[in-house]
Structures are given as structure tokens and as C-alpha cells.
Amino acid sequence: MSGARDDLGRVSAAHPVLASRATSGQQTAPHDEPSRTSSVTWAWSSFAQLPVDHLYAALNLRESIFVVEQDVPYLDADGRDPHCRHLTGFADGQLIAYSRTLPKDLFEPGFFSFGRVVVHPAHRRVGIGRELVTRVLDHLDEIRGNTPIKISSQLYLENFYRSFGFVSNGEPYIEDRILHIEMVRGLCRQGAVS
Ligand SMILES: CC(C)(COP(=O)(O)OP(=O)(O)OC[C@H]1O[C@@H](n2cnc3c(N)ncnc32)[C@H](O)[C@@H]1OP(=O)(O)O)[C@@H](O)C(=O)NCCC(=O)NCCS
């Protein structure tokens, strides 16, 4: 790990994509308007707003990681995408980070959710995944009121999601041949989590 991290774990230097983030002072732009942190351009889109080349890049990144890299044959295009919001992070014209949020009740009745959290392998371990999830949770916190968020986390990331206030629920289970654990986040990020 290189570079100093701030309280969100962001790296202040060392990786070219993030080199000026710590001093940029830039905030998240309103949804649907792209925002930049150093050379990463972040954008939220509904499915209908997602340009076809961005959709293709998202499916390509998702499949290359969740199907090929993790060696799991499963249906990535699962029919939920038209109901989701999609967060893309581009650097130098390449999609390097992606996630989607699921509206209330789509993952499970009574919960919001998000998933397909992915960072391109060439850009990992420099803080982009933490920024991606921070942005996902900022968005969900704006719209969810008191409705909790439930996710099915790969077990190796349990501590990562704990650092965002998620609490594990039950025992690990196998999903698509990979160990997962259900995690829930309640009312607020830094305070008590119900
Ligand atoms: C998970 C993933 C998005 C993290 O992206 P990233 O840009 O490398 O993440 P960051 O650099 O912001 O690191 C954030 C934290 O993630 C966790 N993490 C990342 N890679 C990890 C690994 N291989 N093992 C355990 N924890 C890991 C750590 O808690 C890390 O914090 P630290 O650097 O302080 O230890 C990325 O590794 C990825 O795309 N993995 C494949 C897809 C996947 O498994 N997605 C999750 C589905 S639930």
C-alpha cells in the first residue's frame, strides 16, 4: 500500500489517477452531472440515460471480473439493470470503477441494496474502491430515509463493508460458488447502526 490515507481511506498521492485528489477540494456533483476527482470522472445514470458504449463497458468490466476473473459462470445481465442506477468511474476513456444501486424491495422487500462493486485490476488498492462505495452510500443515504441497506458481500470484504457501518447478519453462505455474508446498514454511517 502506498500513499497517505485520509479518514475515508483515500490516498493522497502515489497513484496517477488519485495524485491530486487530496488537495482538489472537489465535492460530489449533483446526480447525473459528471464529477471529477483528479482524473477519475464519476457519473450516475439511470439505465435509460446510460450511453450504449458506457453500458457495454460496464457489462464488459462486470463479466471480466465476476465471471472470468472469479471463474463463476452466472447470469450477469440478470434483468435488474433497467431498475437500477449506475455509477461509472472513467479514467483516460476507460471504465475503471462501477457499481449499481437497487431500489427498495428489488433485492429484498424492505431494503435498498447495491452490488456489482468492481474496480479494474490495474487500479486496485489505491482507494478507488473505497471512493466508489462512499459515493454509492452517499446516493442511497439521500433517498432511503429510514429504510436500511442489505447487501450480499463476498466474505473477503466483510471488514471493508464493516468500515462503512455494515453489520454482518447470520452465517456465511455459498452464492455462485463464492463465500458470501449478508450485511445490513441502518440509519447512519458513523453513528449507531440499527
Ligand atoms: C473489492 C474491490 C472493489 C476493492 O477495490 P480497490 O480499489 O482495490 O479498494 P481500495 O483500494 O479502496 O481498498 C479498500 C479496502 O478494500 C478491502 N480490500 C480490497 N482488496 C482486498 C483484498 N484482496 N482482500 C481483502 N480486502 C480487500 C480492504 O479493506 C481495503 O482497505 P485497505 O486498503 O485499507 O486494506 C476490488 O478489489 C474488486 O473489484 N474486486 C473484484 C470484484 C469484487 O469482488 N467485488 C466485490 C463484490 S461484494
The ligand as a Gaussian input file, in Angstrom:
#p B3LYP/6-31G(d) Opt

LIG

0 1
 C      -13.270000      -5.060000      -3.911000
 C      -12.673000      -4.025000      -4.830000
 C      -13.798000      -3.223000      -5.495000
 C      -11.812000      -3.070000      -3.985000
 O      -11.343000      -2.057000      -4.842000
 P       -9.985000      -1.285000      -4.504000
 O       -9.926000      -0.069000      -5.360000
 O       -8.840000      -2.216000      -4.574000
 O      -10.272000      -0.877000      -2.986000
 P       -9.464000       0.165000      -2.109000
 O       -8.089000       0.372000      -2.603000
 O      -10.304000       1.372000      -1.925000
 O       -9.391000      -0.644000      -0.742000
 C      -10.478000      -0.578000       0.128000
 C      -10.494000      -1.757000       1.053000
 O      -10.981000      -2.892000       0.377000
 C      -10.510000      -4.034000       1.083000
 N       -9.840000      -4.881000       0.116000
 C       -9.502000      -4.594000      -1.157000
 N       -8.934000      -5.677000      -1.732000
 C       -8.929000      -6.651000      -0.802000
 C       -8.499000      -7.997000      -0.801000
 N       -7.954000      -8.575000      -1.882000
 N       -8.661000      -8.706000       0.335000
 C       -9.219000      -8.161000       1.433000
 N       -9.648000      -6.865000       1.474000
 C       -9.503000      -6.142000       0.373000
 C       -9.578000      -3.543000       2.175000
 O      -10.358000      -3.396000       3.364000
 C       -9.190000      -2.205000       1.645000
 O       -8.797000      -1.348000       2.634000
 P       -7.208000      -1.204000       2.925000
 O       -6.580000      -0.863000       1.601000
 O       -7.170000      -0.108000       3.920000
 O       -6.774000      -2.530000       3.449000
 C      -11.755000      -4.668000      -5.911000
 O      -10.787000      -5.462000      -5.268000
 C      -12.505000      -5.523000      -6.899000
 O      -13.014000      -5.027000      -7.898000
 N      -12.585000      -6.828000      -6.616000
 C      -13.235000      -7.792000      -7.516000
 C      -14.720000      -7.624000      -7.519000
 C      -15.347000      -7.923000      -6.181000
 O      -15.023000      -8.913000      -5.534000
 N      -16.289000      -7.034000      -5.781000
 C      -16.963000      -7.143000      -4.506000
 C      -18.247000      -7.843000      -4.611000
 S      -19.041000      -7.905000      -2.990000

